Amino acid sequence: MIEEVRTQIKEGHREIVGKRAWKRRRTFQEVVAVVEGHRGQSWVEFRDRRGDSGREMVWWMARLHAGMTLRELGEKAGRTDYAPGRMALKRYELKMKIDSAIRTETQMLERALLKGQT
Protein backbone atom coordinates (compact mmCIF):
# COMPACT_ATOMS: atom_id res chain seq x y z
CA MET A 1 0.00 0.00 0.00
CA ILE A 2 2.83 2.41 0.81
CA GLU A 3 4.33 1.82 -2.61
CA GLU A 4 0.98 2.67 -4.21
CA VAL A 5 0.87 6.00 -2.37
CA ARG A 6 4.48 6.76 -3.31
CA THR A 7 3.63 6.09 -6.96
CA GLN A 8 0.68 8.47 -6.75
CA ILE A 9 2.93 11.16 -5.29
CA LYS A 10 5.57 10.71 -8.01
CA GLU A 11 2.89 10.94 -10.68
CA GLY A 12 1.67 14.21 -9.18
CA HIS A 13 -1.86 13.16 -8.24
CA ARG A 14 -3.70 15.86 -6.29
CA GLU A 15 -5.84 13.38 -4.38
CA ILE A 16 -3.80 10.62 -2.82
CA VAL A 17 -5.72 7.52 -1.85
CA GLY A 18 -4.64 6.08 1.48
CA LYS A 19 -2.49 8.98 2.65
CA ARG A 20 -4.12 8.82 6.08
CA ALA A 21 -2.84 5.27 6.43
CA TRP A 22 0.68 6.71 6.53
CA LYS A 23 -0.18 8.38 9.79
CA ARG A 24 0.10 5.64 12.39
CA ARG A 25 -3.15 5.07 14.22
CA ARG A 26 -2.98 4.67 17.96
CA THR A 27 -4.86 1.99 19.83
CA PHE A 28 -7.41 2.56 22.55
CA GLN A 29 -4.98 1.00 25.01
CA GLU A 30 -2.27 3.51 24.06
CA VAL A 31 -4.67 6.41 24.62
CA VAL A 32 -5.75 5.01 27.99
CA ALA A 33 -2.12 4.44 29.01
CA VAL A 34 -1.20 8.08 28.33
CA VAL A 35 -4.14 9.42 30.35
CA GLU A 36 -3.59 6.89 33.16
CA GLY A 37 0.07 7.84 33.38
CA HIS A 38 -0.74 11.53 33.61
CA ARG A 39 -3.51 11.14 36.17
CA GLY A 40 -1.87 8.41 38.25
CA GLN A 41 -5.12 6.41 38.21
CA SER A 42 -6.27 3.38 36.28
CA TRP A 43 -8.98 3.61 33.60
CA VAL A 44 -11.30 1.54 35.79
CA GLU A 45 -10.96 4.09 38.60
CA PHE A 46 -12.06 7.14 36.60
CA ARG A 47 -14.10 5.57 33.78
CA ASP A 48 -17.43 5.72 35.63
CA ARG A 49 -16.73 8.59 38.03
CA ARG A 50 -19.40 11.26 37.66
CA GLY A 51 -18.03 14.70 36.81
CA ASP A 52 -14.56 13.39 35.97
CA SER A 53 -13.44 14.56 32.54
CA GLY A 54 -10.89 11.72 32.22
CA ARG A 55 -13.29 9.41 30.38
CA GLU A 56 -14.26 12.09 27.88
CA MET A 57 -10.59 12.98 27.39
CA VAL A 58 -9.84 9.34 26.55
CA TRP A 59 -12.86 9.16 24.24
CA TRP A 60 -11.95 12.38 22.44
CA MET A 61 -8.35 11.29 21.82
CA ALA A 62 -9.39 7.73 20.87
CA ARG A 63 -11.95 9.07 18.41
CA LEU A 64 -9.38 11.37 16.83
CA HIS A 65 -6.22 9.25 16.96
CA ALA A 66 -7.50 5.68 17.06
CA GLY A 67 -10.32 6.23 14.57
CA MET A 68 -12.86 4.63 16.88
CA THR A 69 -16.59 4.92 16.34
CA LEU A 70 -19.00 6.13 19.00
CA ARG A 71 -20.31 2.60 19.34
CA GLU A 72 -16.80 1.22 19.95
CA LEU A 73 -16.12 3.91 22.55
CA GLY A 74 -19.38 3.12 24.31
CA GLU A 75 -18.48 -0.57 24.42
CA LYS A 76 -15.08 0.24 25.94
CA ALA A 77 -16.85 2.16 28.69
CA GLY A 78 -19.37 -0.62 29.33
CA ARG A 79 -22.27 1.25 27.74
CA THR A 80 -24.78 -0.21 25.29
CA ASP A 81 -25.97 3.02 23.64
CA TYR A 82 -23.65 5.48 21.94
CA ALA A 83 -25.95 8.55 22.12
CA PRO A 84 -24.81 9.58 25.63
CA GLY A 85 -21.21 9.25 24.43
CA ARG A 86 -21.89 11.61 21.55
CA MET A 87 -23.31 14.20 23.94
CA ALA A 88 -20.41 13.73 26.36
CA LEU A 89 -17.94 14.37 23.53
CA LYS A 90 -19.81 17.52 22.46
CA ARG A 91 -19.74 18.79 26.04
CA TYR A 92 -16.02 17.98 26.32
CA GLU A 93 -15.26 19.88 23.11
CA LEU A 94 -17.17 22.85 24.51
CA LYS A 95 -15.21 22.59 27.78
CA MET A 96 -11.96 22.65 25.81
CA LYS A 97 -13.03 25.86 24.05
CA ILE A 98 -13.98 27.55 27.32
CA ASP A 99 -11.48 26.15 29.85
CA SER A 100 -7.84 26.75 28.93
CA ALA A 101 -6.61 24.33 31.64
CA ILE A 102 -8.54 21.40 30.11
CA ARG A 103 -7.45 22.44 26.61
CA THR A 104 -3.80 22.66 27.66
CA GLU A 105 -3.93 19.31 29.48
CA THR A 106 -5.54 17.62 26.47
CA GLN A 107 -3.00 19.10 24.06
CA MET A 108 -0.12 18.00 26.28
CA LEU A 109 -1.45 14.43 26.45
CA GLU A 110 -2.12 14.44 22.74
CA ARG A 111 1.51 15.36 22.05
CA ALA A 112 2.66 12.59 24.41
CA LEU A 113 0.42 10.11 22.60
CA LEU A 114 1.73 11.10 19.19
CA LYS A 115 5.33 10.84 20.39
CA GLY A 116 4.59 7.36 21.68
CA GLN A 117 5.18 8.14 25.33
CA THR A 118 3.09 6.37 27.94
Secondary structure, 3 states (H helix, E strand, C coil): CHHHHHHHHHCCCCCCCCHHHHCCCCCHHHHHHHHHHHHCCCHHHHHCCCCCCHHHHHHHHHHHHCCCCHHHHHHHCCCCCCHHHHHHHHHHHHHHHHCHHHHHHHHHHHHHHHHCCC
